[in-house]
Amino acid sequence: MVATTNKTRRVVIEPVTRVEGHGKVTILLDEDNKVQQARLHIVEFRGFERFIQGRPFWEMPVAVQRLCGICPVSHHLCAAKAVDWLVGGEQLTPTAEKIRRLMHYGQMFQSHSLHFFHLCSPDLLFGFDADPSIRNILSVAAKFPELGKQGILMRKYGQEIIQATAGKKIHGTGAIPGGVNKNLSLAERDALLKDLDQMIEWSRGAVKIAKDYTVEHLEMAKTFGSFDSNHLSIIRADGAMDLYHGGLRAIDKDGNNIFDHVDNQNYLDYLAEEVRDWSYMKFPFIKSIGPEDGWYRVGPLARLNTCDFIDTPEAEAARQEFMAVTDNKPNNLTLAYHWARMIEVLHSIEKIDQLLHDSDLQGTDLVVRGERRQEGIGILEAPRGTLFHHYRIDENDQVTMCNLIVSTTSNNEPMNRAVQRVAEEYISEQMEITEGMLNRVEVAIRAYDPCLSCATHAMGKMPLEITLVDAEGKVLDKRSKSA
C-alpha cells in the first residue's frame, strides 16, 4: 500500500515474513526517492497484563506461557521464578533447579535450531535475492537434505527434553511455585542420552556454518543494519553467561559497564518503558541515560558481549573466536546474531550433557516453601533475550498487577534502527521495487529472531500489497502477495 502526501511516498511491507507473529514495515520516501523514515510497526495487541488480573497467582506459570507456542518454556519458567518469591521458595532444591535448567536448555536448543534452520537459513544458503518460492525450509531440505534433517531433528530433540521435564512439548506444567512437580526418571534420561553425541556433533557444525557465513560476508555485515548500541543481559556472579539466573549487567558500545550485578528484584530502579503512538510494542530504556540514547539490545549477541566467559569449553572457545573478529570489543554487527545464536546452541547441548549425567535429576526433594510475599519478580534469558515477569497479589492470592517486558520488546528500538539502515542503503534513490530489496529489510528484522506474538498478542493481517509512486502520483512499480 502507498499513500502520497506533499510529494512523500509511503511503502508498506505487510506482513514481515518468517518471524513469529505479525508486523509490518513502513518506509517514507521523499521526492528524490531518499528514505525519510522507516519503522517496524507491531500491529497486534497483547492483553495478557490485564486479563490475568484477578486470577490466582499459582496459575501464572501455566497461563502466561500461552503468550507463545514457540517459546512457552521461557514464560513458564520466568513466571515460576516470580511466583517462587510469592511463596518464599526462591532457594530451590538442587533437583528442582537442575530440572528447570534442563528444561530451559532444551528450550534454547530447540528454539535456536528452529530459527536458524527453518527461518533464516534460506537467506544465507540461497541469497537475499533468490526467488521467494525457494526461500523456505522445504527448499533447504531438497537442496541440502542433510541440513534439513539436522534442523528438524535438533528441534525434535529439544522438544523431547521439554516433554521429559515439563510433561508436554508445548505448554507444560513442570515448574510450580517453589519447585517442580516431577524429576527425571532413569528411563527418560537414557532415552535422551541415546542421541546426545549426534546433537553435539551437529551443534558444532551449525556454529561453523554461521561463523563461516559471517566471516566471508564481514564487509557487508559491517554496514548491513549495523550500528553501535548498549547491550543488556543477566550474568552469573563470576561474570559467566548464565541463561537461567543471574544479576543484570548493561554495557555501552565500548564495553564499559553502565550497571552491573543488579538484583532482579530492583530492575525498575534501572529500566523504564516508553510508549509511542505508532506501535503496540513499548520501547524500554536505561533510566540513567534516558529514552533517546538509553535503548539497548538483548539476545545472543548481547549475551556474548556482556559476559566475561562461557563455562562450557567448546562454547567458550567459539566465543573467543567470535570476539576476536572485533578485537574483543563489543560486536555490534546485526548479522552476527546468527553466529552468536549457534554458539548458544553449542553451549546449551554442553549443559544438557552435564545435567543428564547428574544424579540430582533423580532426586525426590522437589518443592520448598518459606515466608509469603505479595510481590515477586522473575528474570531469565529467553532465546530472544532478557525476559521480565513482575507480579503483585492481594490478601486473597489474586494477581493485582502484572508487568511483562518481553525480549522482543527490548529489541524494538534496535530493530527499527536496523530497518532504517537497510532501507537507506538498499531502497533510497531506487525507482523500482524489487523483491530482493524488500527482503533485505526483513532479513535485518529476522536477525533478531523476533517473537511478535510474545511482544503483543492478537490477530494480525497477512496480505501484502506494495505500490511505489513518484511525486506526481505516477505508479512506478507494484508488488502483491496473497495471504
C-alpha positions in Angstrom: 0.0 0.0 0.0 1.2 3.5 -0.8 -0.1 7.0 0.1 1.3 10.1 -1.5 1.1 13.4 0.5 3.1 16.5 -0.2 5.4 14.6 -2.5 6.1 11.9 0.1 5.6 8.3 -0.8 4.8 5.5 1.8 5.8 2.0 1.0 4.4 -0.7 3.2 5.7 -4.3 3.8 2.9 -6.3 5.4 3.4 -8.9 6.8 7.0 -9.3 7.7 7.6 -13.0 6.8 9.4 -15.9 8.5 9.1 -14.4 12.0 6.8 -15.5 14.9 3.8 -13.2 14.9 2.6 -10.4 12.6 4.2 -7.0 11.9 4.6 -4.5 9.1 7.2 -2.0 7.9 6.5 1.4 6.5 9.1 3.3 4.5 8.6 7.0 3.7 10.5 8.3 0.5 10.8 11.9 -0.4 10.5 13.3 -4.0 14.2 12.3 -4.6 13.4 8.7 -3.6 15.5 9.0 -0.4 14.3 7.3 2.8 13.0 9.9 5.2 11.7 7.4 7.8 11.5 3.6 8.2 9.6 1.9 11.0 8.7 -1.6 12.2 5.1 -1.5 13.4 3.7 -4.2 15.7 0.0 -4.3 14.6 -1.1 -6.9 17.2 -2.3 -6.0 20.7 -1.4 -8.0 23.8 -3.8 -8.1 26.6 -2.2 -10.6 29.0 -1.1 -8.0 31.5 -4.7 -7.0 32.0 -6.8 -10.1 31.7 -4.8 -12.2 34.2 -5.6 -9.7 36.9 -7.9 -11.3 39.4 -6.6 -14.8 38.7 -4.8 -16.8 41.5 -1.1 -16.4 41.3 -0.4 -20.1 41.1 -2.0 -20.2 37.7 0.7 -17.8 36.3 3.3 -20.3 35.1 0.7 -22.2 33.1 -1.4 -19.2 32.0 1.2 -16.7 30.7 3.0 -19.3 28.6 0.0 -19.1 26.3 1.7 -15.9 25.0 3.6 -18.1 22.6 3.8 -21.6 21.1 7.4 -21.2 20.1 9.0 -20.2 23.5 6.4 -21.1 26.1 9.0 -22.6 28.4 10.7 -19.2 28.8 7.4 -17.7 30.0 6.6 -20.8 32.1 9.9 -20.6 33.9 10.1 -16.9 34.2 6.6 -16.8 35.8 7.6 -19.7 38.0 10.7 -17.7 39.2 8.4 -14.8 40.1 5.9 -16.8 42.0 8.7 -18.6 43.8 9.2 -15.3 45.6 5.5 -15.1 46.5 5.7 -18.4 48.4 9.2 -17.8 49.8 10.6 -20.7 47.6 13.2 -18.9 45.6 16.0 -21.0 47.0 15.2 -24.2 45.1 16.3 -27.7 45.9 19.2 -29.0 43.8 16.8 -31.3 42.0 14.3 -28.6 41.2 16.8 -26.1 39.9 18.5 -28.7 37.7 15.3 -30.0 36.3 14.3 -26.4 35.5 17.7 -25.7 33.9 17.5 -28.8 31.8 14.0 -27.7 30.6 15.4 -24.3 29.8 18.4 -25.5 27.9 16.1 -27.8 25.9 14.1 -24.8 25.1 17.1 -22.8 24.0 18.3 -25.7 21.8 15.0 -26.2 20.0 14.1 -22.5 19.6 17.5 -21.5 18.2 17.6 -24.6 15.9 14.1 -23.7 14.6 15.1 -20.1 13.8 18.5 -20.9 12.2 17.5 -23.8 10.0 13.8 -23.1 9.3 13.6 -19.3 9.2 16.9 -17.7 8.4 18.9 -20.4 6.6 17.1 -19.9 3.3 18.5 -16.3 3.1 22.0 -17.5 4.0 22.0 -20.5 1.7 20.2 -19.1 -1.4 20.9 -15.4 -1.1 18.8 -12.4 -0.3 17.8 -12.0 -4.0 16.8 -15.7 -4.5 13.3 -16.4 -5.8 11.0 -16.2 -2.8 9.4 -19.5 -3.8 12.7 -21.3 -2.8 13.4 -19.3 0.4 11.9 -21.8 2.7 12.7 -24.9 4.8 11.3 -27.3 2.1 13.8 -26.0 -0.5 16.6 -26.2 2.1 15.7 -29.8 2.7 15.5 -30.5 -1.1 18.9 -28.9 -1.9 20.7 -29.5 1.3 19.0 -32.7 2.7 21.5 -33.2 5.5 21.0 -29.7 6.8 17.2 -30.1 6.5 17.4 -33.3 8.5 19.6 -31.7 11.2 17.3 -28.7 11.6 14.2 -31.0 12.1 15.9 -33.5 14.4 17.7 -30.9 16.5 14.4 -29.1 17.2 12.8 -32.5 17.9 15.5 -33.3 20.5 15.0 -30.1 22.3 11.3 -30.7 22.5 11.8 -34.2 23.8 13.8 -32.7 26.7 10.9 -30.3 27.4 8.4 -33.1 27.4 10.5 -35.1 29.8 10.8 -32.2 32.2 7.6 -30.2 31.7 5.2 -33.1 30.9 4.4 -31.8 27.4 6.4 -30.4 24.5 4.2 -27.2 24.4 2.6 -25.6 27.4 3.9 -28.0 30.0 3.2 -27.8 33.7 6.6 -28.9 35.2 7.5 -25.8 37.1 5.3 -24.9 40.1 5.6 -22.3 42.9 8.8 -23.2 44.8 10.0 -26.1 42.6 8.9 -28.7 40.1 6.3 -31.5 40.1 8.5 -34.3 38.7 12.1 -35.4 38.5 13.7 -37.1 35.5 13.5 -40.9 35.6 16.4 -43.1 34.5 14.4 -44.3 31.5 13.8 -40.7 30.4 17.5 -39.9 30.9 18.7 -42.9 28.9 16.3 -42.1 26.1 17.8 -38.6 25.9 21.4 -39.8 26.2 20.9 -42.0 23.1 21.0 -39.1 20.7 23.3 -36.8 22.7 26.5 -37.4 20.8 24.8 -36.7 17.5 23.3 -33.4 18.8 26.8 -32.3 19.9 28.3 -33.0 16.5 25.5 -31.2 14.7 25.8 -28.2 17.0 29.5 -27.9 16.2 28.6 -28.0 12.5 25.9 -25.3 13.0 28.5 -23.0 14.6 30.8 -23.5 11.7 28.1 -22.6 9.1 27.2 -19.4 11.0 30.8 -18.5 11.6 31.9 -19.1 8.0 29.0 -17.1 6.6 29.7 -14.1 8.9 33.4 -14.1 8.3 33.0 -14.5 4.5 30.5 -11.6 4.4 32.2 -9.4 7.0 32.5 -6.3 4.9 28.8 -6.5 4.0 27.8 -7.2 7.6 29.6 -4.1 8.9 27.0 -1.9 7.2 24.0 -4.2 6.9 21.7 -2.9 9.6 24.6 -2.5 12.0 25.2 0.3 14.5 26.7 0.9 17.9 24.5 0.1 20.9 24.2 -0.7 24.5 23.7 -4.3 25.5 21.9 -6.0 28.4 21.7 -9.5 29.9 21.9 -11.3 33.1 25.2 -12.8 34.1 26.4 -15.1 36.9 28.1 -13.7 40.0 31.6 -14.6 38.5 30.7 -12.9 35.2 29.9 -16.1 33.3 27.0 -16.4 30.9 24.0 -17.8 32.7 20.8 -18.3 30.8 18.6 -19.2 33.8 19.7 -17.0 36.7 22.0 -14.0 37.5 22.2 -10.3 38.0 21.6 -7.7 35.4 24.5 -6.2 33.5 24.4 -3.4 30.9 27.4 -2.2 28.9 27.8 0.6 26.4 29.1 0.2 22.8 32.7 0.2 24.0 32.2 -2.5 26.7 32.1 -0.2 29.7 29.7 -1.2 32.4 26.6 1.0 32.8 25.4 -1.1 35.7 26.4 -4.5 37.0 25.1 -7.4 39.1 21.8 -5.6 39.7 19.4 -7.7 41.8 16.5 -8.8 39.7 14.0 -7.5 42.3 15.4 -4.0 41.7 15.1 -3.9 37.9 12.6 -0.9 38.0 15.3 1.3 39.5 17.3 0.9 36.3 14.9 0.3 33.4 11.8 2.1 32.2 9.5 1.8 29.1 8.4 4.4 26.6 5.1 4.3 24.6 4.9 5.6 21.0 1.7 6.1 19.1 2.6 4.1 16.0 3.3 0.7 17.7 1.6 -1.6 20.2 5.0 -2.6 21.5 6.8 -0.5 24.1 10.3 0.9 23.9 12.4 0.0 27.0 15.5 2.1 28.0 18.1 2.6 30.7 16.8 5.2 33.2 20.2 6.8 33.9 20.7 7.5 30.2 17.1 8.3 29.1 14.9 7.2 26.3 16.8 8.9 23.4 20.1 7.1 23.9 19.3 4.5 26.7 17.9 1.8 24.4 19.8 -1.4 24.3 20.0 -4.8 22.6 19.3 -8.2 24.2 19.6 -11.8 23.0 22.5 -13.9 21.8 24.6 -11.0 20.5 24.1 -9.0 23.7 24.8 -12.1 25.9 28.2 -12.8 24.3 29.1 -9.1 24.6 28.2 -8.8 28.2 29.5 -12.0 29.7 33.2 -12.4 30.7 33.2 -16.1 29.7 31.1 -19.2 29.0 31.5 -22.0 31.4 31.4 -24.9 28.8 34.7 -25.5 27.0 33.6 -25.7 23.3 31.2 -22.8 23.5 33.9 -20.7 25.3 36.4 -21.5 22.5 33.8 -20.4 20.0 33.1 -17.2 21.9 36.7 -16.3 21.9 36.8 -16.7 18.1 33.6 -14.6 17.9 35.1 -11.8 20.0 38.4 -11.8 18.1 36.6 -10.5 15.0 36.1 -7.2 16.8 39.4 -7.3 18.8 37.5 -8.3 22.0 35.4 -5.2 21.8 31.5 -5.5 21.7 30.3 -6.9 18.4 27.7 -4.6 17.1 27.0 -6.4 13.8 23.4 -7.2 13.3 24.1 -10.3 11.1 26.4 -11.6 13.9 23.3 -12.6 15.8 23.3 -15.8 13.8 26.8 -16.8 14.8 26.1 -15.9 18.4 22.9 -17.9 18.4 24.7 -21.0 17.2 27.3 -20.6 19.9 24.5 -20.7 22.4 23.2 -23.9 20.8 26.6 -25.5 21.4 26.6 -24.1 25.0 23.1 -25.5 25.6 23.9 -29.0 24.4 27.1 -29.0 26.5 25.0 -28.0 29.6 22.4 -30.7 28.7 25.3 -33.2 28.6 26.4 -32.2 32.1 22.9 -32.3 33.5 21.9 -35.6 32.1 24.9 -37.2 33.9 24.0 -35.5 37.2 22.3 -37.9 39.6 20.4 -35.0 41.3 17.9 -35.2 38.4 16.6 -38.3 40.0 16.2 -36.7 43.4 12.8 -36.6 45.2 13.1 -33.3 47.1 11.2 -31.2 44.7 9.5 -28.2 46.4 10.3 -25.6 49.1 8.2 -23.1 50.9 9.1 -20.1 53.1 7.9 -16.6 54.0 5.0 -15.4 51.9 5.3 -12.2 50.0 2.8 -10.1 47.9 5.3 -9.1 45.2 7.6 -11.3 43.0 9.9 -10.7 40.1 11.4 -13.3 37.8 14.1 -12.7 35.2 15.8 -15.1 32.8 17.4 -15.2 29.4 14.9 -16.4 26.8 16.1 -17.4 23.4 15.5 -13.9 22.1 16.9 -12.1 25.1 16.2 -11.0 28.7 12.7 -11.7 29.9 11.0 -10.0 32.9 7.9 -11.1 34.7 6.6 -9.0 37.6 3.5 -9.7 39.7 1.8 -8.3 42.8 -1.0 -10.1 44.6 -3.6 -9.2 47.3 -4.5 -10.9 50.5 -6.7 -13.4 48.5 -3.7 -14.5 46.4 -5.2 -12.9 43.3 -3.0 -11.0 40.9 -3.5 -7.2 41.1 -0.6 -6.1 38.8 1.4 -7.8 36.0 4.3 -6.3 34.0 5.9 -8.3 31.3 9.0 -7.0 29.4 9.4 -9.5 26.6 12.8 -9.9 24.9 11.5 -8.7 21.5 10.2 -5.5 23.3 13.7 -4.7 24.4 14.9 -5.1 20.8 12.2 -2.8 19.5 14.3 0.2 19.0 17.3 -1.7 17.6 15.1 -3.5 15.1 13.7 -0.1 14.0 17.2 1.2 13.6 18.2 -1.9 11.6 15.2 -1.3 9.3 16.2 2.3 8.8 19.8 1.4 8.0 18.9 -1.2 5.4 16.2 0.9 3.8 18.6 3.8 3.4 21.3 1.6 1.9 19.2 -0.5 -0.5 16.0 1.4 -1.2 16.9 5.1 -1.3 17.0 6.6 -4.7 15.7 3.4 -6.4 12.9 3.9 -9.0 11.9 0.3 -8.9 10.9 -2.0 -6.1 12.5 -5.5 -6.2 11.5 -8.4 -4.0 15.1 -8.9 -3.0 15.4 -5.2 -1.9 12.4 -5.6 0.4 13.6 -9.0 1.6 16.8 -7.3 2.9 14.6 -5.2 5.2 13.1 -8.4 6.5 16.5 -10.1 6.8 17.6 -7.4 9.2 14.5 -8.0 11.3 14.9 -11.8 11.2 18.4 -11.5 12.6 16.8 -10.6 16.0 14.5 -13.7 15.8 11.6 -11.5 17.0 8.6 -13.1 18.5 5.9 -10.5 17.8 3.2 -12.7 19.3 5.1 -12.6 22.6 5.5 -8.9 22.5 1.9 -8.2 21.7 -0.8 -10.9 21.1 -3.9 -10.7 18.9 -5.0 -11.5 15.3 -2.8 -9.9 12.6 -3.3 -9.3 8.9 -1.5 -11.4 6.3 -1.9 -10.0 2.8 0.8 -7.8 1.2 0.4 -5.2 -1.5 3.1 -2.6 -2.2 2.9 0.2 -4.7 5.6 2.8 -5.4 4.5 6.1 -7.0 6.5 9.2 -7.9 6.0 12.7 -6.6 3.3 13.3 -9.3 1.4 10.2 -8.4 2.5 8.1 -11.3 2.8 4.4 -10.4 6.4 3.3 -10.8 6.1 -0.3 -9.6 3.7 -2.6 -7.8 4.0 -5.9 -6.0 1.4 -8.0 -4.2 1.4 -11.2 -2.2 -1.7 -13.2 -1.1 -2.4 -14.4 2.4 
